[in-house]
């Protein structure tokens, strides 16, 4: 027993010629299982532990070991940008369209992977990161809400690979990840073999970059240059964070935050409506889709470029659902009851197609569950909701027209929607809604109505 223990300690001891640092686990073992000096002398002359310094932290090494990464030499923690640059961090070419593989109950936008595949990949990635001389660790958060944020720890084999994630995650206090009950972990293996994906069974040929996420493990793996595809990273992190945010009383939504004067508005609208509307862009706090609504207010999932934007904004003055209907069944603007708001949110109707809960990317929460939660929050907070038809005579209205309709929803005392009136066009559209929603979702609440 003593011999095995000393051999284990010797592998971690930095007093040996093969290593300069030790892990926190070794230190604990040395203190707990002390042996007589006479016995120890048979195995080693002396076991010495160095002091902590730049790149050396027993506590951090211990935490990384819990995630499968054994520090080979140094682990740098929460460095500032200029410090990362001193250690070689530099700009990399932005990529798009990287493959994202996800495990979990996900709808849309991903390729499924098995538990065994993800486990095998994770083992290879942690082994790879353990083999490099310097490991870079950065902490951050998704959502800046003090009650419903999700802490994230990034473990990378490259200082450059950290930069895109540092730019999008909210800052979080030191040691916050260790105190979070459900943190996410991002592993970046930028220099891992290009055959890794092929060996796992993700692709039939070597690939330089791909991403894989597991909802159950709360983990995201970025291989090769996948860290350069910020959109894929946001999609994956949004999906991983959503169930945690919901469990903490927040509501993760595929919405944007718009500001008009002193009013904060939560806007639901598809990409093809937002992107061409340059007049609208200036009123949006971020072009990113992703917001968290809670009783305390509303916040973005990811950090905005404008550093002056408060971490938590006040409760929305209104919620706007942008739908597109060329038949004229939907008026330009309608005030909705809470039941109507939940119903139109669940449908996400766009030119004959439906985009439930306005979700386009991968998401682990059923749209109906989101609609029920939204209905409850609207009812409790009495936030007014409006439906805007962005289609005028077969073409989309421009950004300025949409902004004017948003402003009118705040200033005018609009009557509640008359969408249930006896109009053949309205009746036909109601039929489409009912056919799709009743076929897709079971047990729609009675309060939900057109």
C-alpha positions as CSV (number, residue, x, y, z in Angstrom):
1,X,0.0,0.0,0.0
2,X,2.8,2.4,1.0
3,X,4.8,1.6,-2.1
4,X,1.8,2.2,-4.4
5,X,1.1,5.5,-2.7
6,X,4.6,6.7,-3.0
7,X,4.7,5.7,-6.6
8,X,1.5,7.6,-7.3
9,X,2.9,10.7,-5.5
10,X,6.1,10.5,-7.4
11,X,4.3,10.8,-10.7
12,X,2.9,14.2,-9.6
13,X,5.9,15.5,-7.7
14,X,7.6,18.4,-9.5
15,X,10.7,17.8,-7.5
16,X,11.5,15.0,-9.9
17,X,13.5,15.7,-13.1
18,X,10.5,15.0,-15.3
19,X,8.1,17.7,-14.0
20,X,8.2,21.2,-12.5
21,X,4.7,21.3,-10.8
22,X,2.4,19.2,-8.7
23,X,-1.3,18.7,-8.6
24,X,-3.5,19.6,-5.6
25,X,-4.4,16.0,-5.4
26,X,-0.8,15.0,-4.7
27,X,-0.5,17.6,-2.0
28,X,-3.7,16.3,-0.2
29,X,-2.5,12.7,-0.5
30,X,0.9,13.6,1.0
31,X,-0.7,15.3,4.0
32,X,-3.3,12.6,4.6
33,X,-1.2,9.5,4.1
34,X,2.1,10.3,5.8
35,X,4.6,7.4,6.1
36,X,7.6,6.8,8.3
37,X,10.8,8.4,6.9
38,X,12.6,5.1,6.9
39,X,10.1,3.6,4.6
40,X,10.0,6.6,2.4
41,X,13.7,6.7,2.0
42,X,13.5,3.3,0.2
43,X,11.4,4.9,-2.6
44,X,12.7,8.5,-2.8
45,X,15.1,10.8,-1.1
46,X,12.7,13.7,-0.8
47,X,9.2,14.8,-1.8
48,X,9.0,18.6,-2.2
49,X,6.1,20.8,-3.3
50,X,6.8,24.2,-4.9
51,X,5.1,27.4,-4.0
52,X,2.2,28.6,-6.2
53,X,3.0,31.2,-8.9
54,X,2.1,32.3,-12.4
55,X,0.6,29.2,-14.1
56,X,0.7,27.1,-10.9
57,X,-2.3,26.7,-8.7
58,X,-3.0,23.6,-6.7
59,X,-6.7,24.5,-6.4
60,X,-7.1,25.0,-10.2
61,X,-5.2,21.8,-11.0
62,X,-7.5,19.9,-8.7
63,X,-10.6,21.4,-10.4
64,X,-9.2,20.6,-13.8
65,X,-8.5,17.0,-12.7
66,X,-12.1,16.7,-11.8
67,X,-12.9,17.5,-15.5
68,X,-10.4,15.0,-16.8
69,X,-7.5,17.3,-17.5
70,X,-4.2,16.8,-15.7
71,X,-1.9,19.8,-16.0
72,X,1.3,18.8,-17.6
73,X,3.2,22.0,-16.9
74,X,1.3,25.3,-16.4
75,X,-2.4,26.3,-16.3
76,X,-3.1,30.0,-16.8
77,X,-6.3,31.3,-15.2
78,X,-8.5,34.2,-16.2
79,X,-5.8,36.2,-18.0
80,X,-6.7,39.6,-19.5
81,X,-6.5,40.1,-23.2
82,X,-3.1,41.7,-23.2
83,X,-1.8,38.9,-21.0
84,X,-3.1,36.3,-23.4
85,X,-1.5,38.2,-26.3
86,X,1.8,38.1,-24.5
87,X,1.5,34.4,-24.4
88,X,0.9,34.1,-28.1
89,X,-2.8,34.8,-28.6
90,X,-3.6,36.3,-31.9
91,X,-6.5,36.9,-34.3
92,X,-7.7,33.9,-36.3
93,X,-9.8,33.7,-39.5
94,X,-13.5,33.7,-38.8
95,X,-15.3,30.6,-40.0
96,X,-18.9,29.7,-40.5
97,X,-21.0,26.6,-41.2
98,X,-19.0,24.4,-38.8
99,X,-20.7,21.0,-38.2
100,X,-22.4,20.9,-34.8
101,X,-23.2,17.5,-33.2
102,X,-25.5,17.4,-30.2
103,X,-26.6,14.8,-27.7
104,X,-29.9,15.3,-25.9
105,X,-33.5,16.0,-26.6
106,X,-32.8,18.7,-29.2
107,X,-35.1,20.0,-31.9
108,X,-33.6,21.3,-35.2
109,X,-30.2,22.4,-36.5
110,X,-27.9,19.6,-35.4
111,X,-26.8,16.0,-36.0
112,X,-27.4,13.5,-33.2
113,X,-24.5,11.7,-31.6
114,X,-24.6,8.7,-29.2
115,X,-23.6,8.7,-25.5
116,X,-20.7,6.4,-26.4
117,X,-19.5,8.7,-29.2
118,X,-19.4,11.8,-27.0
119,X,-17.8,9.9,-24.2
120,X,-15.0,8.7,-26.5
121,X,-14.5,12.1,-27.9
122,X,-14.3,13.7,-24.5
123,X,-11.7,11.2,-23.4
124,X,-9.6,11.9,-26.4
125,X,-9.9,15.7,-26.0
126,X,-9.1,15.7,-22.3
127,X,-6.1,13.4,-23.0
128,X,-4.9,15.8,-25.7
129,X,-5.2,18.9,-23.5
130,X,-3.4,17.0,-20.7
131,X,-0.5,16.5,-23.1
132,X,0.2,20.1,-24.0
133,X,2.7,22.2,-21.9
134,X,0.3,25.1,-21.2
135,X,-3.4,25.0,-20.5
136,X,-5.5,28.2,-20.6
137,X,-8.6,28.5,-18.4
138,X,-11.2,31.2,-18.6
139,X,-14.5,31.7,-16.7
140,X,-17.5,33.6,-17.8
141,X,-21.3,33.5,-17.8
142,X,-24.3,33.1,-20.1
143,X,-26.9,35.8,-19.2
144,X,-26.0,38.6,-16.8
145,X,-29.1,38.1,-14.6
146,X,-28.0,37.7,-11.0
147,X,-30.5,34.9,-10.4
148,X,-30.7,33.0,-13.6
149,X,-27.3,33.1,-15.2
150,X,-25.2,30.1,-16.0
151,X,-21.5,30.0,-15.2
152,X,-19.1,28.6,-17.9
153,X,-15.5,27.3,-17.6
154,X,-13.4,27.2,-20.8
155,X,-10.4,24.8,-20.8
156,X,-8.2,25.3,-23.9
157,X,-4.9,24.1,-25.4
158,X,-4.5,27.5,-27.0
159,X,-4.5,31.2,-25.9
160,X,-5.8,32.3,-29.3
161,X,-8.8,30.0,-29.1
162,X,-10.0,31.7,-25.9
163,X,-10.4,35.2,-27.5
164,X,-13.7,34.6,-29.4
165,X,-15.4,33.2,-26.2
166,X,-14.0,35.9,-24.0
167,X,-15.7,38.4,-26.2
168,X,-19.2,36.9,-26.0
169,X,-19.4,35.7,-22.4
170,X,-20.3,37.9,-19.5
171,X,-17.7,38.6,-16.9
172,X,-18.1,36.7,-13.7
173,X,-16.4,36.9,-10.2
174,X,-13.4,34.7,-9.6
175,X,-14.3,31.3,-8.0
176,X,-17.9,31.8,-9.2
177,X,-17.8,28.6,-11.3
178,X,-16.7,26.5,-8.3
179,X,-19.7,27.8,-6.4
180,X,-22.3,27.2,-9.2
181,X,-24.4,24.1,-8.9
182,X,-24.7,23.6,-12.6
183,X,-21.7,25.1,-14.5
184,X,-21.0,24.4,-18.2
185,X,-17.6,23.3,-19.5
186,X,-16.1,24.1,-22.9
187,X,-13.2,22.1,-24.0
188,X,-11.1,23.5,-26.9
189,X,-8.6,21.1,-28.6
190,X,-7.4,23.3,-31.4
191,X,-4.4,21.2,-32.2
192,X,-5.9,17.8,-31.9
193,X,-5.6,15.4,-34.9
194,X,-7.8,16.1,-37.9
195,X,-8.7,12.4,-37.9
196,X,-10.4,12.7,-34.5
197,X,-13.9,13.2,-35.9
198,X,-13.4,10.4,-38.4
199,X,-12.2,8.0,-35.7
200,X,-15.2,8.8,-33.5
201,X,-17.6,8.2,-36.4
202,X,-18.7,11.8,-36.9
203,X,-17.5,12.0,-40.5
204,X,-16.3,9.7,-43.3
205,X,-13.1,11.7,-43.8
206,X,-10.6,13.9,-41.8
207,X,-12.1,17.3,-40.9
208,X,-10.2,20.3,-39.5
209,X,-13.1,21.6,-37.3
210,X,-16.3,20.5,-35.7
211,X,-18.2,21.1,-32.5
212,X,-20.0,18.6,-30.2
213,X,-22.3,19.2,-27.2
214,X,-24.0,17.0,-24.6
215,X,-26.9,18.4,-22.7
216,X,-26.7,15.8,-20.0
217,X,-23.0,16.5,-19.4
218,X,-23.4,20.3,-19.8
219,X,-20.3,20.2,-22.0
220,X,-19.2,21.6,-25.3
221,X,-16.2,20.4,-27.3
222,X,-14.6,22.5,-30.0
223,X,-12.0,20.7,-32.2
224,X,-9.7,22.3,-34.7
225,X,-10.7,25.8,-35.7
226,X,-14.3,25.4,-34.5
227,X,-13.7,28.2,-32.0
228,X,-13.6,30.6,-34.9
229,X,-17.3,30.0,-35.7
230,X,-19.0,32.3,-33.1
231,X,-22.5,31.5,-34.4
232,X,-22.1,27.8,-33.8
233,X,-20.7,28.5,-30.3
234,X,-23.6,30.7,-29.4
235,X,-26.1,28.1,-30.7
236,X,-24.5,25.4,-28.7
237,X,-24.1,27.4,-25.5
238,X,-27.7,28.7,-25.8
239,X,-29.0,25.1,-26.0
240,X,-26.8,23.9,-23.1
241,X,-27.8,26.9,-20.9
242,X,-31.6,26.9,-21.6
243,X,-32.7,24.1,-19.1
244,X,-30.5,25.6,-16.4
245,X,-31.9,29.1,-16.9
246,X,-35.5,27.7,-16.9
247,X,-34.8,25.8,-13.7
248,X,-33.6,29.0,-12.0
249,X,-36.7,31.0,-12.8
250,X,-35.6,32.7,-16.0
251,X,-37.2,32.2,-19.4
252,X,-34.7,31.7,-22.3
253,X,-36.2,33.1,-25.4
254,X,-35.3,33.5,-29.1
255,X,-35.8,37.2,-29.0
256,X,-34.0,40.5,-29.3
257,X,-34.0,43.6,-27.0
258,X,-35.1,46.8,-28.6
259,X,-35.0,50.3,-27.0
260,X,-37.4,53.1,-27.9
261,X,-36.9,56.2,-25.8
262,X,-37.0,55.0,-22.2
263,X,-38.9,51.8,-23.0
264,X,-37.4,48.3,-23.3
265,X,-39.2,46.0,-25.8
266,X,-38.8,42.3,-26.3
267,X,-39.0,41.7,-30.1
268,X,-39.7,38.3,-31.7
269,X,-38.9,38.3,-35.4
270,X,-37.2,35.9,-37.9
271,X,-33.8,36.7,-39.4
272,X,-35.1,37.6,-42.8
273,X,-37.1,40.4,-41.3
274,X,-34.3,41.7,-39.0
275,X,-31.3,41.6,-41.3
276,X,-32.5,43.8,-44.2
277,X,-33.9,46.4,-41.8
278,X,-30.9,48.7,-41.3
279,X,-33.1,51.3,-39.6
280,X,-34.0,48.8,-37.0
281,X,-30.4,47.8,-36.2
282,X,-29.6,51.0,-34.4
283,X,-32.5,50.5,-32.0
284,X,-31.5,46.9,-31.2
285,X,-29.0,46.5,-28.3
286,X,-27.6,43.5,-30.1
287,X,-28.1,41.7,-33.4
288,X,-27.8,38.4,-31.5
289,X,-30.9,36.3,-30.9
290,X,-31.2,35.3,-27.3
291,X,-32.7,36.9,-24.2
292,X,-33.7,35.9,-20.7
293,X,-37.0,37.2,-19.2
294,X,-37.4,37.0,-15.5
295,X,-39.5,38.8,-12.8
296,X,-36.5,41.0,-12.2
297,X,-36.1,42.3,-15.8
298,X,-34.6,41.2,-19.1
299,X,-31.0,40.6,-20.3
300,X,-29.1,39.2,-23.3
301,X,-27.7,35.7,-23.2
302,X,-24.3,37.0,-24.5
303,X,-22.3,40.1,-23.9
304,X,-22.9,43.1,-26.2
305,X,-20.3,45.2,-28.0
306,X,-21.6,48.3,-26.2
307,X,-20.0,48.1,-22.8
308,X,-22.3,50.9,-21.5
309,X,-25.4,48.6,-21.7
310,X,-26.5,47.6,-18.2
311,X,-26.1,43.9,-17.3
312,X,-29.8,43.7,-16.4
313,X,-32.4,45.9,-18.0
314,X,-35.8,46.8,-16.5
315,X,-38.9,44.8,-17.2
316,X,-40.1,45.2,-20.8
317,X,-42.7,47.8,-21.5
318,X,-44.1,45.5,-24.3
319,X,-43.6,42.3,-26.1
320,X,-43.9,42.3,-29.9
321,X,-44.5,39.3,-32.1
322,X,-43.7,39.9,-35.7
323,X,-45.7,37.7,-38.1
324,X,-45.9,37.8,-41.8
325,X,-49.3,37.3,-43.5
326,X,-49.9,38.4,-47.1
327,X,-53.6,37.5,-47.2
328,X,-54.7,40.5,-45.1
329,X,-56.1,38.3,-42.4
330,X,-53.8,39.9,-39.9
331,X,-54.1,43.6,-39.4
332,X,-50.9,45.8,-39.2
333,X,-51.0,45.8,-35.4
334,X,-53.1,44.1,-32.8
335,X,-53.2,44.1,-29.0
336,X,-53.2,40.6,-27.6
337,X,-54.6,39.0,-24.5
338,X,-52.1,36.8,-22.6
339,X,-53.8,33.7,-24.1
340,X,-53.5,35.1,-27.6
341,X,-49.9,36.2,-27.0
342,X,-48.9,32.6,-25.9
343,X,-50.8,31.2,-28.9
344,X,-49.1,33.4,-31.5
345,X,-45.8,33.0,-29.9
346,X,-46.2,29.2,-30.1
347,X,-47.1,29.4,-33.7
348,X,-44.5,31.9,-34.9
349,X,-46.4,32.2,-38.2
350,X,-44.4,33.4,-41.2
351,X,-45.9,33.4,-44.8
352,X,-47.7,30.1,-44.6
353,X,-45.0,28.4,-42.4
354,X,-44.7,28.0,-38.7
355,X,-41.6,28.7,-36.5
356,X,-42.7,27.5,-33.1
357,X,-41.6,29.9,-30.3
358,X,-39.5,31.6,-33.1
359,X,-36.8,29.0,-32.5
360,X,-34.5,28.4,-35.4
361,X,-31.4,26.7,-33.9
362,X,-31.0,23.7,-31.6
363,X,-33.1,23.9,-28.4
364,X,-33.7,21.4,-25.6
365,X,-37.0,22.8,-24.3
366,X,-40.3,22.1,-26.0
367,X,-41.9,25.2,-27.5
368,X,-45.2,24.4,-25.7
369,X,-43.4,24.5,-22.3
370,X,-41.9,27.9,-23.2
371,X,-45.3,29.2,-24.3
372,X,-46.9,28.1,-21.0
373,X,-44.1,29.8,-19.0
374,X,-44.4,32.9,-21.1
375,X,-48.2,33.0,-20.6
376,X,-47.6,32.7,-16.8
377,X,-45.1,35.6,-16.7
378,X,-47.2,37.8,-18.9
379,X,-50.2,37.2,-16.6
380,X,-48.3,37.9,-13.5
381,X,-46.4,40.9,-14.7
382,X,-49.2,42.4,-16.9
383,X,-46.7,43.2,-19.7
384,X,-48.8,44.1,-22.8
385,X,-48.2,42.1,-25.9
386,X,-48.8,43.0,-29.6
387,X,-48.9,41.2,-32.9
388,X,-47.4,43.1,-35.9
389,X,-47.9,42.0,-39.5
390,X,-44.7,42.8,-41.3
391,X,-46.2,41.9,-44.7
392,X,-47.9,44.6,-46.6
393,X,-49.4,43.6,-49.9
394,X,-47.0,40.7,-50.5
395,X,-43.7,42.4,-49.4
396,X,-42.1,43.0,-46.0
397,X,-42.3,46.5,-44.4
398,X,-39.0,48.2,-43.9
399,X,-37.2,48.8,-40.6
400,X,-38.5,52.3,-40.1
401,X,-42.1,51.2,-40.6
402,X,-41.7,48.4,-38.1
403,X,-40.2,50.9,-35.6
404,X,-43.1,53.2,-36.1
405,X,-45.6,50.4,-35.4
406,X,-43.6,49.4,-32.3
407,X,-43.8,53.0,-31.0
408,X,-47.5,53.2,-31.7
409,X,-48.0,50.1,-29.6
410,X,-46.5,52.0,-26.7
411,X,-48.3,55.3,-27.2
412,X,-51.8,54.3,-28.5
413,X,-54.6,52.8,-26.5
414,X,-55.2,50.0,-29.0
415,X,-58.2,47.8,-28.5
416,X,-57.7,44.1,-28.0
417,X,-57.4,42.0,-31.1
418,X,-60.5,41.3,-33.2
419,X,-58.8,38.4,-35.0
420,X,-61.7,36.2,-34.2
421,X,-64.1,38.2,-36.2
422,X,-66.3,36.5,-38.9
423,X,-64.0,37.2,-41.8
424,X,-63.4,34.3,-44.3
425,X,-59.7,35.2,-44.5
426,X,-59.4,35.2,-40.8
427,X,-61.3,31.9,-40.5
428,X,-59.0,30.3,-43.1
429,X,-55.9,31.4,-41.2
430,X,-57.3,30.3,-37.9
431,X,-57.8,26.8,-39.5
432,X,-54.2,26.7,-40.5
433,X,-53.1,27.6,-37.0
434,X,-55.4,25.0,-35.4
435,X,-54.3,22.3,-37.8
436,X,-50.6,22.8,-37.2
437,X,-50.7,23.4,-33.5
438,X,-53.1,20.6,-32.6
439,X,-51.1,18.2,-34.8
440,X,-47.8,19.2,-33.3
441,X,-48.6,19.8,-29.6
442,X,-50.9,17.8,-27.4
443,X,-52.9,19.3,-24.6
444,X,-52.9,23.0,-25.5
445,X,-54.2,25.1,-22.6
446,X,-57.7,26.4,-22.9
447,X,-56.5,29.9,-22.5
448,X,-54.5,29.7,-25.7
449,X,-56.6,31.3,-28.5
450,X,-56.3,32.9,-31.9
